[in-house]
Amino acid sequence: MNDAKALSKIQNGVSSSIFPGIIGATTAKEAWETLQQEFQGDRKVITCKLQSLRREFENLKMKDSESMKDFSSKVVDNVNQMKTYGEKITDHTIVEKVLISLPEKYDDIVAIIVETKDLGTLSVQQLMGSLQSHEQRKLRHDNPSFESAFQSKLAFSSQQKFSRSSEFQKEPRQDGFKLRKHLTNREEDGQSQKGMTLNYSKPVCKICKRNNHTTSNCRFRGKPQCYNCKRFGHVEKNCKVKRDDQANFSEEKDCEGNLFFTSQTDTKESKNTWYLDSACSNHMSGNEKMFLDMDTTVMPKVRLGDGSLVEARGKGSISLGTQNGIEFIHDVLYVPNLEQNLPSVRQLIENGYHLYFANRCCKIYDRKDRNQVIAIVEMEEKRNFSIEFQCGTLAACKAKVMGESWLWHKRFCHLHFNALKMLQEKCMVKGLPAIDTISNPCEGCIMGKQHRLPFLKISSWRAKSPLELVHTDLCGRMKTPSFSEKMHFLLFVDDYSRMTWVYFLKEKSETFRVFKSFKALVEKQSGCYIKRIKSDRR
């Protein structure tokens, strides 16, 4: 019964074009699987669609002419499609992707969000709300004529209304029929005046945004508009202005790159330049000589600004010379062929440093003392925050003063001092200084002259019956007490059976009492008597 109801609801819920595909289904499960196979596909199809959606998500970039509302809708639609096919994507990933994909005009709000908010707990809705508020604020500041035009229109409308009401009050009283006719004429006049008001305010065309014609009479009606140059008749893909801009940009970029390589790469200062990056999730450097230590087993994937993936070759620590001395930054990724050193603003904040952006500069405060400024970074003409740090390796020097007598003693392979003194007195060695007689022994000589003594020859006699020979030893006082707070122990070993007994003692004076207990125990259990006891104590 329930299956029939479910099948009926599925068949009634689909459109007439889809219904023929499930008309032959006899169960709700069969109809559902048919729809799932048709619209969702099998596992291979889902995998291909997910790969396409992931690629589209990675390539998302907000255009300069695109509004934040349109871009957020594009991101949300892509994420929802991925979740529909079973992809698990967190808000943290979406937030990072949105911040990376924003154009240059959003750099200031991105830096503020990264510094003041925790990206791990920031939701997508909160981020989009902040970005849309920033966009509206910029539009209001960039287009101040919008509000003034709106206020002038309101003032003009109120003036028209006031003039009509005053004109009506000046007319004489009339009888009922004439009054109704007069009101009818005034209503028609009001409509005509309303039309005149619209004509006076010059209605704006919704297509080309001009005010000399209406939307229905626009000559660009039905023609596509380019989102790049805002002209009609072509789309952004075929825009000539965009191609020219891209060509100019690539030429300018190539010139800057060549200039950088030829004039600054070989200098020492270029290797010590660090560019603050709020979109960088981890400290990165391409100069292997800066690292004090490196763990080459850590090789994560790093996505660059152009969307390409490179592999880091390790992670380590770097020392930087600041105004307050040497600062160590840890967990720095070594990315070969990376031209700039990039400190992550996010990672600096996580490590306790305080960054303050104001008046075209960035102040970095010490993580231990907020009032102590480590570095002040000025903003350049290209809106970069670059700073020079003196990076160097740490070296420890150990000096030891050695007497000349000891030095020549070691040079002559530990020759005794009397022989050295004789060589000097008889001038047998040129340059040999005066040798003093040293009474302190030489550690190397003592170790070199030692020889191993032979082992003591012990007879191979063993006991032939239990308790014929019992070995014993008393050990203590120990540094660490036992669980029962005992500091000594007494050991008994039977030479015949190698049976071992251990007794823990608080004091050494308990030894004889414990021995009597041991003697009574083993003699009763074995039926033999203890004949001899051997101990290292005499």
Buried (B, 14 or more C-beta within 10 A) or exposed (E): EEEEEBBEEBBEEBEEEBEEBBEEBEEBEBBBEBBEEEEBBEEEEBEEBBEEBBEEBEEBEBEEEEEBEEBBEBBBEBBEBBEEBEBEBEBBEBBBBBBBBBEEEBEBBBBBBBBEBEBEEBEBEBBBEBBBEBBEEBEEEEEEEEEEEEEEEEEEEEEBEEEBEEEEEEEEEEEEEEEEEEEEEBEEEBEEBEEEBEEEBEEBBEBBEEEEBEEEEBEBEEEEBBBBBEBBEBEBEEBEBBEEEEEEEEEEEEEEEEEEEEEBEEEEEBBBBBBBBBBBBBBBBBBEEBBBEBEEEBBEEBEEEEEEEBEBBBBBBBBBBBEEEEBEBEBBBBBEEBEBBBBBBBBBBEEEBBBBBEEEEBBBBBBEEEEEBBBEBEBEEEEBBBBBBEBBEEEEEEEEEEEEBBEBBEEBEEBEBEEBBEBBEEEEEEEBEEBEEBEEEBEEEEEEEEEEEEEEEEEEEEBEEBBBBBBBEBEBEEEEEEEEEBBBBBBBBBBBEEBEBEBBBBEEEBBEEBBEEBBEEBBEEBEBEBEEEEEEEE
